Every structure is written in C-alpha cells, then in structure tokens.
Amino acid sequence: MRKFAVIGLGRFGQKLATALTMSQAEVIAIDQNREIIEQIRDQVSHAVRLDSTDEEALKSQGIDKVDVAIVGIGQGSKGFESAVLTIVNLKAIGVPQIFARAETLLQGQVLSKVGATEVIYPEIESAQRWAYKLIAPQITDRLDFAPGYSIASVIASASFNEKSVLDLQLRQKYRVNLISIKRGEKSNDKKGQIVNVPLPDTIIYEGDVLMVAGTDTDLAKLPHE
C-alpha cells in the first residue's frame, strides 16, 4: 500500500486526502488547525496537528517514510513562505516525490526550484477544463497524452450519420486519427459493440462514441451538430 502525506487541509487538501483514503491508500493528513484535524480524523488513516516548517516534527510523525507528499498549503499572507519551507524540509528528509499546489505560474516556478517534483494548479486547470468543455461539448472525456495532444471520446454528430470512415476523411479534414468506435443508440442491435480496428468501409452512426487522437485544437474543431 502506498503511503501519502497531505500537508495543508484547505478545500483542496481535504478533498485530496479523503479521495486517496477511499482509494485504499494510507494517508497522513497534516495541518496546524486543531479544528480541521478533528473534522478529518475519521476520514483518513492518520490526522496530525503540526508545523510542517519544522523538519524534526515531520520526522517524528514518520513523514520521511512516505512515498509521496502533497503540499496544499494556502498561499495567502505567510502561506507561500510556509509552503516553500515545507518543500525544502521534505526534500531534506528524503521524500521521493513532492507535489505542490500553486495559485499562479510564478509561485509554481518557485516551488519547482526549491524541490517540488511536480506543481498542481487546481484553479488554472479547472478553468481550462471548463473552457474546453464549453467550447467542445461533443467531447465527453479526454486523456492528456502529451502537452497539447489528447486521446478523446467524441459523440458522432448528425453530419456523420451513416457515412463510412473513408467518406468522413477524419485525418484529411480534421487532422485527427480514429482509434476505435463504440456503437450507440442508432446502431440498432449493435449498441455497445466495440469496433477496435475501424476499416475504410466501416459505417458510423449518429451517437456512436468515437475514440480519436489529435491536438486539443483539432479535436475541438470536430462537428457537434
């Protein structure tokens, strides 16, 4: 079982700590606020009130033994300074992976320089996800494959109905690659069937779920009417 330390139990930290615990991970939740520790105590493996800028305090709770530490300390007033010192301490005691929450790109750059393995931008990433969802409602799910490149599930529009893969020319017209097809409502008795290797003469129906790969910009241009 992997062992995590979540340090800083604001809204982000609390949700992350409880989600990790529900996924059967061992989680040590840390904050300086006694009330917050009492609230989360029954939702995680361990809840500890301590100052994470104190290296010895971290070691006394076995934080040097965790696989991953996530620093979610709020960055208002002195919070950013505490986050920086916490990351320095985690690095010093040998925590192999340190993820840190940042509110701005500049803060993220600083956290990376002092030792964060990866920086999380919840507010920025959430806004980007919603912008993409609003711009491209035909995309029901998306997996980032590389920067700016995704594999996505796209609902076939009415303009695709009863056309072959060859007719649609997805690669030539939209610069995306079709990987597989899951049959939808209009496929009659084939509903739910997976076509793993679509051929040029494979027919697509409105409502089919197309698994496609391409740049985020090209995927957003696929028709949704």
Residue frames as a rotation matrix with the C-alpha (Angstrom) as fourth column:
MET 1
0.570 0.821 0.000 0.00
0.821 -0.570 0.000 0.00
0.000 0.000 -1.000 0.00
ARG 2
-0.261 -0.658 0.707 1.37
0.601 -0.684 -0.414 3.40
0.755 0.316 0.574 -0.98
LYS 3
0.104 0.182 -0.978 1.74
0.953 -0.298 0.046 5.95
-0.283 -0.937 -0.205 1.77
PHE 4
-0.040 0.003 0.999 0.87
0.591 -0.806 0.026 9.63
0.806 0.591 0.030 1.29
ALA 5
-0.418 0.003 -0.909 1.21
0.773 -0.524 -0.357 12.77
-0.477 -0.852 0.216 3.36
VAL 6
0.101 0.489 0.867 -1.19
0.730 -0.628 0.269 15.61
0.676 0.605 -0.420 2.60
ILE 7
-0.466 -0.423 -0.777 0.04
0.844 -0.477 -0.247 18.81
-0.266 -0.770 0.579 4.18
GLY 8
-0.916 0.282 -0.285 -2.36
-0.309 -0.950 0.055 21.75
-0.255 0.138 0.957 4.36
LEU 9
-0.709 0.684 0.173 -6.02
0.686 0.725 -0.057 20.85
-0.164 0.078 -0.983 4.70
GLY 10
-0.638 0.548 -0.541 -7.89
-0.549 -0.816 -0.179 23.59
-0.540 0.183 0.821 2.94
ARG 11
0.444 0.893 -0.078 -10.64
-0.679 0.278 -0.679 22.64
-0.585 0.354 0.730 0.49
PHE 12
0.402 -0.378 -0.834 -8.14
-0.756 0.376 -0.535 21.11
0.516 0.846 -0.134 -1.97
GLY 13
-0.626 -0.776 0.078 -6.13
-0.665 0.479 -0.573 19.25
0.407 -0.410 -0.816 0.69
GLN 14
-0.395 0.554 0.733 -9.18
-0.626 0.421 -0.656 17.80
-0.672 -0.718 0.180 2.45
LYS 15
0.659 0.690 -0.299 -10.78
-0.675 0.367 -0.640 16.53
-0.332 0.624 0.708 -0.74
LEU 16
0.189 -0.683 -0.706 -7.49
-0.715 0.398 -0.575 15.01
0.673 0.613 -0.413 -1.91
ALA 17
-0.721 -0.501 0.480 -6.79
-0.689 0.444 -0.572 13.33
0.073 -0.743 -0.665 1.44
THR 18
-0.078 0.775 0.627 -10.25
-0.566 0.483 -0.668 11.74
-0.821 -0.407 0.401 1.63
ALA 19
0.712 0.318 -0.626 -10.18
-0.702 0.300 -0.646 10.69
-0.018 0.899 0.437 -2.05
LEU 20
-0.209 -0.875 -0.436 -6.81
-0.738 0.434 -0.518 8.97
0.642 0.213 -0.736 -1.58
THR 21
-0.696 0.006 0.718 -8.08
-0.620 0.500 -0.605 7.20
-0.363 -0.866 -0.344 1.54
MET 22
0.363 0.918 0.157 -11.18
-0.612 0.362 -0.703 5.99
-0.702 0.159 0.694 -0.32
SER 23
0.618 -0.232 -0.751 -8.80
-0.664 0.356 -0.657 4.55
0.420 0.905 0.066 -2.93
GLN 24
0.961 -0.132 -0.244 -7.28
0.235 0.856 0.461 2.33
0.148 -0.500 0.853 -0.23
ALA 25
0.056 -0.967 0.247 -4.11
0.235 -0.228 -0.945 4.40
0.970 0.111 0.215 0.27
GLU 26
0.222 -0.087 -0.971 -2.59
0.974 -0.021 0.224 5.13
-0.040 -0.996 0.080 3.66
VAL 27
0.148 -0.042 0.988 -2.87
0.405 -0.909 -0.100 8.88
0.902 0.415 -0.117 4.25
ILE 28
-0.265 -0.245 -0.933 -1.35
0.934 -0.307 -0.185 11.11
-0.242 -0.920 0.310 6.91
ALA 29
0.368 0.484 0.794 -3.27
0.626 -0.760 0.173 14.40
0.688 0.433 -0.582 6.92
ILE 30
-0.320 -0.647 -0.692 -1.42
0.941 -0.303 -0.151 17.38
-0.112 -0.699 0.706 8.41
ASP 31
0.203 0.318 0.926 -2.49
0.372 -0.900 0.227 20.88
0.906 0.299 -0.301 9.35
GLN 32
-0.850 -0.526 0.018 -1.83
0.213 -0.376 -0.902 23.39
0.481 -0.763 0.432 12.13
ASN 33
-0.402 0.795 0.454 -5.53
-0.794 -0.550 0.260 24.00
0.456 -0.256 0.852 12.73
ARG 34
-0.923 0.009 0.384 -6.86
-0.261 0.719 -0.644 21.78
-0.282 -0.695 -0.662 15.53
GLU 35
-0.027 0.999 0.029 -10.50
-0.531 0.010 -0.847 22.07
-0.847 -0.038 0.530 14.39
ILE 36
0.295 0.078 -0.952 -9.66
-0.944 0.176 -0.278 20.90
0.146 0.981 0.126 10.87
ILE 37
-0.725 -0.629 -0.281 -7.73
-0.556 0.774 -0.302 17.93
0.408 -0.063 -0.911 12.24
GLU 38
-0.702 0.535 0.469 -10.70
-0.241 0.442 -0.864 16.93
-0.670 -0.720 -0.181 14.38
GLN 39
0.239 0.858 -0.455 -13.05
-0.758 -0.127 -0.639 17.21
-0.606 0.498 0.620 11.40
ILE 40
0.333 -0.166 -0.928 -10.98
-0.852 0.369 -0.371 14.96
0.404 0.915 -0.018 9.14
ARG 41
-0.383 -0.644 0.662 -9.69
-0.887 0.456 -0.070 12.50
-0.257 -0.614 -0.746 11.73
ASP 42
-0.029 0.468 0.883 -12.25
-0.209 0.861 -0.463 9.78
-0.977 -0.198 0.073 10.93
GLN 43
0.871 0.434 -0.229 -11.87
-0.267 0.028 -0.963 10.17
-0.412 0.900 0.140 7.15
VAL 44
0.439 -0.804 -0.401 -8.13
-0.650 0.024 -0.759 9.39
0.620 0.594 -0.512 6.81
SER 45
0.328 -0.394 -0.859 -5.61
0.423 0.874 -0.239 6.90
0.844 -0.285 0.454 8.19
HIS 46
-0.130 -0.426 -0.895 -3.94
0.978 -0.204 -0.045 9.46
-0.164 -0.881 0.443 10.49
ALA 47
0.562 0.261 0.785 -4.58
0.392 -0.920 0.025 13.14
0.728 0.293 -0.619 11.18
VAL 48
0.040 -0.701 -0.712 -1.84
0.998 -0.002 0.057 15.13
-0.041 -0.713 0.700 12.86
ARG 49
0.969 0.188 0.162 -1.59
0.185 -0.982 0.032 18.74
0.165 -0.001 -0.986 14.05
LEU 50
0.257 -0.929 -0.268 1.93
0.730 0.005 0.684 20.00
-0.633 -0.371 0.679 13.49
ASP 51
0.613 -0.203 -0.764 4.04
-0.429 -0.897 -0.105 22.75
-0.664 0.392 -0.637 11.95
SER 52
0.845 -0.223 0.485 5.37
0.479 0.717 -0.506 21.40
-0.235 0.660 0.713 8.64
THR 53
0.691 -0.667 0.279 8.11
-0.300 -0.615 -0.729 24.04
0.658 0.420 -0.625 8.57
ASP 54
0.275 -0.563 0.779 9.70
-0.909 0.110 0.401 22.13
-0.312 -0.819 -0.482 11.48
GLU 55
-0.058 -0.381 -0.923 11.83
-0.752 0.625 -0.210 19.35
0.657 0.681 -0.323 10.00
GLU 56
-0.934 -0.345 0.092 12.06
-0.309 0.650 -0.694 17.40
0.180 -0.677 -0.714 13.26
ALA 57
-0.315 0.903 0.292 8.28
-0.617 0.039 -0.786 17.50
-0.721 -0.428 0.545 13.71
LEU 58
0.379 0.410 -0.829 7.86
-0.916 0.293 -0.274 15.93
0.130 0.864 0.487 10.26
LYS 59
-0.415 -0.639 -0.647 10.35
-0.497 0.755 -0.427 13.17
0.762 0.144 -0.631 11.04
SER 60
-0.855 0.091 0.510 8.68
-0.466 0.297 -0.834 12.48
-0.227 -0.950 -0.212 14.39
GLN 61
0.142 0.978 0.154 5.47
-0.630 0.209 -0.748 11.55
-0.764 0.009 0.645 12.53
GLY 62
-0.140 -0.292 0.946 7.24
0.330 0.887 0.323 9.34
-0.933 0.358 -0.028 10.01
ILE 63
0.772 0.450 -0.449 6.82
-0.217 -0.477 -0.852 11.70
-0.598 0.755 -0.270 7.06
ASP 64
-0.119 -0.896 -0.429 10.31
-0.913 -0.071 0.402 10.71
-0.391 0.439 -0.809 5.91
LYS 65
-0.713 -0.117 0.691 8.84
-0.032 0.990 0.135 7.22
-0.700 0.074 -0.710 5.24
VAL 66
0.364 0.931 -0.031 6.01
-0.071 -0.006 -0.997 8.29
-0.929 0.366 0.064 2.90
ASP 67
-0.117 -0.325 0.938 6.12
0.876 0.412 0.252 7.58
-0.468 0.851 0.237 -0.84
VAL 68
-0.330 0.137 0.934 4.52
0.651 -0.683 0.331 10.88
0.683 0.717 0.136 -1.83
ALA 69
-0.425 0.253 -0.869 3.91
0.678 -0.547 -0.491 14.19
-0.600 -0.798 0.061 -0.08
ILE 70
-0.085 0.470 0.878 1.40
0.802 -0.491 0.341 16.73
0.592 0.733 -0.335 -1.36
VAL 71
-0.741 -0.212 -0.637 1.80
0.566 -0.707 -0.423 20.29
-0.361 -0.674 0.644 -0.12
GLY 72
-0.156 0.795 0.586 -1.58
0.821 -0.225 0.525 22.02
0.549 0.563 -0.618 -0.37
ILE 73
-0.326 -0.028 -0.945 -0.90
0.792 -0.554 -0.257 24.94
-0.516 -0.832 0.202 1.96
GLY 74
0.715 0.645 0.270 -2.92
0.697 -0.629 -0.344 28.04
-0.052 0.434 -0.899 1.09
GLN 75
-0.191 -0.943 0.272 -0.71
0.971 -0.222 -0.090 30.78
0.145 0.247 0.958 -0.29
GLY 76
0.590 0.374 0.716 -2.24
0.217 -0.927 0.305 33.93
0.778 -0.024 -0.628 1.18
SER 77
0.860 -0.282 0.424 -0.28
-0.506 -0.571 0.646 36.06
0.060 -0.771 -0.634 3.69
LYS 78
-0.040 -0.953 0.300 2.53
-0.941 0.138 0.310 33.79
-0.337 -0.270 -0.902 5.04
GLY 79
0.684 0.430 0.589 1.19
-0.286 0.901 -0.326 30.63
-0.671 0.055 0.739 3.42
PHE 80
0.898 -0.361 -0.250 3.53
-0.188 0.197 -0.962 30.72
0.397 0.911 0.109 0.44
GLU 81
-0.003 -0.933 0.361 6.58
-0.886 -0.165 -0.433 31.02
0.464 -0.321 -0.826 2.69
SER 82
0.056 0.103 0.993 5.33
-0.755 0.655 -0.026 28.03
-0.653 -0.749 0.115 4.70
ALA 83
0.941 0.316 0.123 4.85
-0.146 0.705 -0.694 26.02
-0.306 0.635 0.709 1.51
VAL 84
0.553 -0.808 -0.205 8.41
-0.479 -0.107 -0.871 26.79
0.682 0.580 -0.446 0.39
LEU 85
-0.245 -0.675 0.696 9.93
-0.962 0.081 -0.260 25.84
0.119 -0.733 -0.670 3.76
THR 86
0.411 0.491 0.768 7.82
-0.571 0.795 -0.203 22.67
-0.710 -0.355 0.608 3.89
ILE 87
0.978 -0.066 -0.196 9.07
-0.138 0.500 -0.855 21.54
0.154 0.864 0.480 0.47
VAL 88
0.140 -0.985 0.102 12.68
-0.712 -0.172 -0.680 22.24
0.687 0.023 -0.726 1.49
ASN 89
-0.181 -0.159 0.971 12.16
-0.920 0.377 -0.110 20.12
-0.349 -0.912 -0.215 4.62
LEU 90
0.750 0.531 0.394 10.52
-0.345 0.822 -0.452 17.27
-0.564 0.204 0.800 2.70
LYS 91
0.756 -0.560 -0.338 13.42
-0.297 0.166 -0.940 17.27
0.583 0.811 -0.040 0.26
ALA 92
-0.092 -0.871 0.483 15.91
-0.884 -0.152 -0.442 17.27
0.458 -0.468 -0.756 3.13
ILE 93
-0.111 0.090 0.990 14.34
-0.776 0.614 -0.143 14.25
-0.621 -0.784 0.002 4.87
GLY 94
-0.870 -0.487 0.079 14.30
-0.320 0.680 0.660 12.24
-0.375 0.549 -0.747 1.64
VAL 95
0.139 0.950 0.280 10.67
-0.022 0.285 -0.958 12.16
-0.990 0.127 0.060 0.50
PRO 96
-0.544 -0.529 0.652 11.00
0.543 0.371 0.753 10.84
-0.640 0.764 0.086 -3.09
GLN 97
-0.487 0.451 0.748 8.01
0.698 -0.313 0.644 12.61
0.524 0.836 -0.163 -4.66
ILE 98
-0.553 0.283 -0.784 6.72
0.498 -0.642 -0.583 16.03
-0.668 -0.712 0.214 -3.66
PHE 99
-0.279 0.569 0.774 3.66
0.815 -0.287 0.504 17.55
0.509 0.771 -0.383 -5.31
ALA 100
-0.713 -0.026 -0.700 2.83
0.503 -0.714 -0.486 21.16
-0.487 -0.699 0.523 -4.51
ARG 101
0.312 0.885 0.345 -0.27
0.947 -0.258 -0.193 23.27
-0.082 0.386 -0.919 -5.08
ALA 102
-0.792 -0.522 -0.317 0.28
0.476 -0.853 0.216 26.72
-0.383 0.020 0.924 -6.58
GLU 103
0.241 0.921 -0.305 -2.15
0.493 -0.387 -0.779 29.51
-0.836 0.038 -0.547 -7.35
THR 104
0.785 -0.053 -0.617 -0.03
-0.479 -0.685 -0.550 31.21
-0.394 0.727 -0.563 -10.02
LEU 105
0.864 -0.500 -0.053 2.57
0.279 0.565 -0.776 30.16
0.418 0.656 0.628 -12.56
LEU 106
0.164 -0.833 0.529 5.21
-0.497 -0.533 -0.685 32.30
0.852 -0.150 -0.501 -10.82
GLN 107
0.286 -0.002 0.958 4.57
-0.934 0.225 0.279 30.57
-0.216 -0.974 0.063 -7.48
GLY 108
0.964 0.134 0.231 4.78
-0.081 0.971 -0.225 27.24
-0.254 0.198 0.947 -9.27
GLN 109
0.591 -0.806 -0.016 8.18
0.000 0.019 -1.000 28.10
0.807 0.591 0.011 -10.74
VAL 110
-0.030 -0.590 0.807 9.50
-0.880 -0.368 -0.302 28.95
0.475 -0.719 -0.508 -7.27
LEU 111
0.519 0.312 0.796 8.11
-0.721 0.660 0.211 25.74
-0.460 -0.683 0.568 -5.75
SER 112
0.974 -0.210 -0.084 9.75
0.107 0.755 -0.647 23.70
0.199 0.621 0.758 -8.53
LYS 113
0.303 -0.926 0.226 13.11
-0.285 -0.315 -0.905 25.36
0.910 0.210 -0.359 -7.92
VAL 114
-0.111 -0.352 0.929 13.08
-0.981 -0.113 -0.160 24.58
0.161 -0.929 -0.333 -4.19
GLY 115
-0.846 -0.435 0.307 12.34
-0.486 0.867 -0.112 20.89
-0.218 -0.244 -0.945 -4.78
ALA 116
0.136 0.950 0.280 8.75
-0.544 0.308 -0.781 20.16
-0.828 -0.046 0.559 -5.84
THR 117
-0.623 -0.312 0.717 8.68
0.301 0.751 0.588 17.18
-0.722 0.583 -0.374 -8.21
GLU 118
-0.587 0.534 0.608 5.50
0.667 -0.106 0.737 18.48
0.458 0.839 -0.294 -9.85
VAL 119
-0.933 0.297 -0.203 3.27
-0.131 -0.805 -0.578 21.51
-0.335 -0.513 0.790 -9.38
ILE 120
-0.406 0.890 0.208 -0.54
0.914 0.392 0.104 21.31
0.011 0.232 -0.973 -9.31
TYR 121
-0.987 0.157 -0.035 -2.60
-0.158 -0.986 0.043 24.31
-0.028 0.048 0.998 -10.42
PRO 122
-0.588 0.799 0.125 -6.19
0.688 0.575 -0.442 23.42
-0.425 -0.174 -0.888 -9.36
GLU 123
0.137 0.689 -0.712 -7.75
0.118 -0.725 -0.679 26.79
-0.984 0.009 -0.180 -10.19
ILE 124
-0.320 -0.343 -0.883 -5.97
-0.781 -0.432 0.451 27.19
-0.536 0.834 -0.130 -13.54
GLU 125
-0.993 -0.121 -0.007 -6.53
-0.107 0.846 0.522 23.57
-0.057 0.519 -0.853 -14.59
SER 126
-0.392 0.919 0.048 -10.21
0.628 0.305 -0.716 23.66
-0.673 -0.250 -0.696 -13.60
ALA 127
0.165 0.426 -0.890 -10.77
-0.312 -0.833 -0.457 26.82
-0.936 0.353 -0.005 -15.65
GLN 128
-0.598 -0.475 -0.646 -9.02
-0.756 0.064 0.652 25.27
-0.268 0.878 -0.397 -18.65
ARG 129
-0.917 0.298 0.265 -11.11
0.320 0.947 0.043 22.07
-0.238 0.124 -0.963 -18.39
TRP 130
-0.039 0.973 -0.229 -14.34
0.501 -0.179 -0.847 24.06
-0.865 -0.147 -0.480 -18.26
ALA 131
-0.042 -0.041 -0.998 -13.31
-0.651 -0.757 0.058 26.29
-0.758 0.652 0.005 -21.14
TYR 132
-0.893 -0.342 -0.292 -12.59
-0.445 0.576 0.685 23.19
-0.066 0.742 -0.667 -23.24
LYS 133
-0.701 0.681 0.210 -15.87
0.572 0.714 -0.404 21.57
-0.425 -0.163 -0.890 -22.19
LEU 134
0.144 0.779 -0.610 -17.85
0.128 -0.626 -0.769 24.66
-0.981 0.033 -0.190 -23.17
ILE 135
-0.174 -0.304 -0.937 -16.05
-0.829 -0.468 0.306 25.08
-0.531 0.830 -0.171 -26.48
ALA 136
-0.603 -0.136 -0.786 -16.18
-0.627 0.690 0.362 21.38
0.493 0.711 -0.501 -27.42
PRO 137
-0.083 0.653 0.753 -19.35
-0.931 0.220 -0.293 19.84
-0.357 -0.725 0.589 -25.87
GLN 138
0.676 0.334 -0.656 -19.12
-0.623 0.735 -0.268 16.87
0.393 0.590 0.705 -28.24
ILE 139
-0.274 -0.846 -0.457 -16.06
-0.229 0.519 -0.823 15.64
0.934 -0.121 -0.336 -26.33
THR 140
0.721 0.692 0.011 -17.25
-0.227 0.222 0.948 13.59
0.654 -0.687 0.317 -23.37
ASP 141
0.855 -0.518 0.031 -13.89
0.155 0.313 0.937 12.53
-0.495 -0.796 0.348 -21.99
ARG 142
0.765 -0.644 0.011 -10.28
-0.273 -0.339 -0.900 13.44
0.584 0.685 -0.435 -22.64
LEU 143
0.781 -0.613 -0.120 -6.90
0.472 0.454 0.755 11.99
-0.409 -0.646 0.644 -21.66
ASP 144
0.717 -0.617 -0.325 -3.84
-0.676 -0.729 -0.106 14.22
-0.172 0.296 -0.940 -21.95
PHE 145
0.914 -0.388 0.120 -1.29
0.406 0.873 -0.270 12.17
0.000 0.295 0.955 -23.85
ALA 146
-0.307 -0.951 0.010 1.38
0.952 -0.307 0.007 14.85
-0.003 0.012 1.000 -24.27
PRO 147
-0.451 0.131 -0.883 1.36
0.258 -0.928 -0.269 18.66
-0.854 -0.349 0.385 -23.97
GLY 148
-0.366 0.398 -0.841 -1.35
-0.740 -0.672 0.003 19.90
-0.564 0.624 0.540 -26.33
TYR 149
-0.531 0.125 -0.838 -2.16
-0.614 0.625 0.482 16.37
0.584 0.771 -0.255 -27.54
SER 150
-0.398 0.497 0.771 -5.03
-0.768 0.279 -0.576 14.20
-0.501 -0.822 0.271 -26.29
ILE 151
-0.899 0.375 -0.226 -6.97
0.194 0.804 0.562 11.00
0.392 0.461 -0.796 -26.77
ALA 152
-0.747 0.659 0.093 -10.67
-0.576 -0.570 -0.586 11.80
-0.333 -0.491 0.805 -26.53
SER 153
-0.602 0.700 0.384 -14.14
0.706 0.691 -0.154 10.26
-0.373 0.178 -0.910 -26.67
VAL 154
-0.861 0.286 -0.422 -16.29
-0.416 -0.872 0.257 12.15
-0.294 0.397 0.870 -29.17
ILE 155
-0.109 0.902 0.417 -20.01
0.230 0.431 -0.872 11.72
-0.967 0.001 -0.255 -29.81
ALA 156
-0.800 -0.168 0.576 -20.59
0.578 0.040 0.815 11.30
-0.160 0.985 0.065 -33.56
SER 157
-0.607 0.559 -0.565 -22.73
-0.338 -0.825 -0.453 14.19
-0.719 -0.084 0.690 -34.81
ALA 158
0.425 0.863 0.274 -25.72
0.027 0.291 -0.956 14.01
-0.905 0.414 0.100 -37.15
SER 159
0.557 -0.262 -0.789 -23.43
-0.805 -0.406 -0.433 15.04
-0.207 0.875 -0.437 -40.01
PHE 160
-0.588 -0.807 0.056 -21.54
-0.786 0.586 0.198 11.75
-0.193 0.073 -0.979 -39.53
ASN 161
0.008 0.671 0.741 -24.64
-0.490 0.648 -0.582 9.55
-0.871 -0.359 0.334 -39.65
GLU 162
0.690 0.313 0.653 -24.44
0.203 0.782 -0.589 6.54
-0.695 0.539 0.476 -41.99
LYS 163
0.750 -0.552 -0.365 -21.16
-0.615 -0.378 -0.692 7.66
0.244 0.743 -0.623 -43.52
SER 164
0.788 -0.530 -0.313 -18.14
0.520 0.846 -0.121 5.44
0.329 -0.067 0.942 -43.90
VAL 165
0.448 -0.744 -0.496 -14.73
0.450 -0.291 0.844 6.15
-0.772 -0.602 0.204 -42.38
LEU 166
-0.459 -0.621 0.635 -13.48
0.848 -0.093 0.522 6.75
-0.265 0.778 0.569 -45.91
ASP 167
0.221 0.640 0.736 -16.29
0.765 -0.582 0.276 9.27
0.605 0.501 -0.618 -46.60
LEU 168
0.910 0.224 -0.350 -15.60
0.410 -0.621 0.668 11.23
-0.068 -0.751 -0.656 -43.41
GLN 169
0.283 -0.887 0.365 -11.84
0.532 -0.171 -0.829 11.57
0.798 0.429 0.423 -44.07
LEU 170
0.939 0.164 -0.302 -11.19
0.343 -0.377 0.861 12.49
0.027 -0.912 -0.410 -40.43
ARG 171
0.154 -0.964 -0.217 -7.43
0.762 -0.023 0.647 12.64
-0.629 -0.265 0.731 -40.87
GLN 172
-0.475 -0.360 0.803 -7.55
0.851 -0.422 0.314 14.75
0.226 0.832 0.506 -44.03
LYS 173
0.173 0.670 0.722 -10.33
0.413 -0.715 0.564 17.15
0.894 0.201 -0.401 -42.95
TYR 174
0.884 0.320 0.341 -9.81
-0.172 -0.455 0.874 17.43
0.435 -0.831 -0.347 -39.20
ARG 175
-0.038 -0.999 -0.012 -6.24
-0.501 0.030 -0.865 16.08
0.865 -0.027 -0.502 -38.68
VAL 176
-0.001 0.055 0.998 -7.37
-0.949 0.316 -0.018 13.52
-0.316 -0.947 0.052 -36.08
ASN 177
-0.704 -0.317 -0.636 -6.85
-0.512 0.847 0.145 9.77
0.492 0.428 -0.758 -36.03
LEU 178
0.411 0.898 0.159 -9.73
-0.844 0.308 0.439 7.35
0.345 -0.315 0.884 -35.40
ILE 179
-0.660 -0.695 0.285 -8.72
-0.747 0.570 -0.342 4.62
0.075 -0.439 -0.895 -32.94
SER 180
-0.903 0.424 -0.064 -11.97
0.429 0.899 -0.092 2.76
0.019 -0.111 -0.994 -32.18
ILE 181
-0.525 0.821 0.225 -15.77
-0.548 -0.528 0.649 3.04
0.651 0.218 0.727 -32.20
LYS 182
-0.910 0.412 0.038 -18.36
0.224 0.569 -0.791 2.18
-0.348 -0.712 -0.610 -29.55
ARG 183
-0.667 0.685 0.292 -21.77
0.402 0.001 0.916 1.72
0.627 0.728 -0.276 -31.11
GLY 184
-0.932 0.356 0.066 -24.59
-0.294 -0.637 -0.712 3.98
-0.212 -0.684 0.699 -29.88
GLU 185
-0.272 0.938 0.215 -28.39
-0.213 0.160 -0.964 4.04
-0.939 -0.308 0.156 -29.97
LYS 186
0.436 0.533 -0.725 -28.78
-0.764 -0.207 -0.611 4.29
-0.476 0.820 0.317 -33.76
SER 187
-0.558 -0.694 -0.454 -26.65
-0.823 0.532 0.198 1.20
0.104 0.485 -0.869 -34.37
ASN 188
0.354 0.853 -0.383 -29.71
-0.722 0.510 0.468 -0.95
0.594 0.111 0.797 -33.55
ASP 189
0.981 0.109 -0.164 -28.72
-0.002 0.837 0.547 -4.42
0.196 -0.536 0.821 -32.31
LYS 190
0.231 -0.970 -0.069 -25.05
0.615 0.201 -0.762 -3.40
0.754 0.134 0.643 -32.35
LYS 191
0.630 0.045 0.775 -25.43
-0.385 -0.849 0.363 -0.96
0.674 -0.527 -0.517 -29.44
GLY 192
0.764 -0.400 0.506 -22.43
-0.512 0.100 0.853 -1.20
-0.392 -0.911 -0.128 -27.10
GLN 193
0.799 -0.484 0.357 -20.34
0.584 0.768 -0.265 -3.16
-0.146 0.420 0.896 -29.60
ILE 194
0.406 -0.757 -0.511 -16.69
-0.270 -0.634 0.725 -2.09
-0.873 -0.156 -0.462 -29.85
VAL 195
0.942 -0.241 0.231 -15.05
0.292 0.258 -0.921 -1.77
0.163 0.936 0.313 -33.27
ASN 196
0.565 -0.777 -0.277 -11.36
0.304 -0.116 0.945 -1.93
-0.767 -0.619 0.171 -32.37
VAL 197
-0.626 -0.778 0.054 -9.99
0.306 -0.181 0.935 -1.58
-0.717 0.602 0.352 -35.88
PRO 198
0.439 0.827 -0.352 -12.28
-0.037 -0.375 -0.926 0.65
-0.898 0.420 -0.134 -37.99
LEU 199
-0.380 -0.501 0.777 -11.81
0.740 0.340 0.581 -0.05
-0.555 0.796 0.242 -41.70
PRO 200
-0.980 -0.038 -0.193 -12.36
-0.073 -0.842 0.534 2.43
-0.183 0.538 0.823 -44.56
ASP 201
-0.573 0.811 -0.116 -15.82
-0.092 0.078 0.993 0.91
0.814 0.580 0.030 -45.25
THR 202
-0.622 0.351 -0.700 -16.90
0.783 0.312 -0.539 0.88
0.029 -0.883 -0.469 -41.58
ILE 203
-0.064 0.718 0.693 -20.15
0.374 -0.627 0.683 2.84
0.925 0.304 -0.228 -41.22
ILE 204
-0.931 -0.184 -0.314 -20.52
0.362 -0.378 -0.852 5.42
0.038 -0.907 0.418 -38.43
TYR 205
0.001 0.993 0.121 -23.91
0.744 -0.081 0.663 6.33
0.668 0.090 -0.739 -36.97
GLU 206
-0.077 0.082 0.994 -25.02
-0.387 -0.921 0.046 9.43
0.919 -0.381 0.103 -35.11
GLY 207
0.702 0.356 0.617 -24.47
-0.680 0.076 0.729 8.88
0.213 -0.931 0.295 -31.38
ASP 208
0.697 -0.579 -0.422 -21.58
0.512 0.815 -0.273 6.43
0.502 -0.025 0.865 -31.82
VAL 209
0.850 -0.515 -0.108 -18.68
-0.214 -0.526 0.823 7.16
-0.481 -0.677 -0.557 -29.46
LEU 210
0.781 -0.624 0.040 -15.51
0.206 0.197 -0.958 7.69
0.590 0.756 0.283 -31.45
MET 211
0.656 -0.692 -0.300 -12.13
0.351 -0.072 0.934 7.32
-0.668 -0.718 0.195 -29.74
VAL 212
0.792 -0.343 0.505 -9.86
0.404 -0.325 -0.855 9.76
0.457 0.881 -0.119 -31.54
ALA 213
0.264 -0.789 -0.555 -6.39
0.763 -0.181 0.621 11.23
-0.590 -0.587 0.554 -31.07
GLY 214
0.233 -0.238 0.943 -5.06
0.752 -0.571 -0.329 14.61
0.617 0.786 0.046 -32.08
THR 215
-0.857 -0.499 0.129 -4.10
0.331 -0.724 -0.605 18.04
0.396 -0.475 0.786 -30.88
ASP 216
-0.483 0.694 -0.535 -6.51
0.636 -0.143 -0.759 19.75
-0.603 -0.706 -0.372 -28.49
THR 217
-0.521 0.243 -0.818 -7.11
-0.459 -0.888 0.029 22.46
-0.720 0.391 0.574 -31.08
ASP 218
-0.795 0.194 -0.575 -8.02
-0.497 0.334 0.801 19.98
0.347 0.922 -0.169 -33.82
LEU 219
-0.782 0.522 -0.340 -10.23
0.603 0.772 -0.202 17.91
0.157 -0.363 -0.918 -31.54
ALA 220
-0.495 0.588 -0.639 -12.22
0.272 -0.594 -0.757 21.00
-0.825 -0.549 0.134 -30.57
LYS 221
-0.603 0.207 -0.770 -12.98
-0.700 -0.601 0.386 21.62
-0.383 0.772 0.508 -34.27
LEU 222
-0.948 0.315 0.046 -14.84
0.306 0.860 0.409 18.31
0.089 0.402 -0.911 -34.76
PRO 223
-0.523 0.807 0.275 -18.52
-0.411 -0.521 0.748 18.96
0.747 0.278 0.604 -35.57
HIS 224
-0.973 0.229 -0.019 -21.08
0.121 0.441 -0.889 18.58
-0.195 -0.868 -0.457 -32.80
GLU 225
-0.181 0.951 -0.252 -24.33
-0.573 -0.310 -0.758 19.17
-0.799 0.007 0.601 -34.75
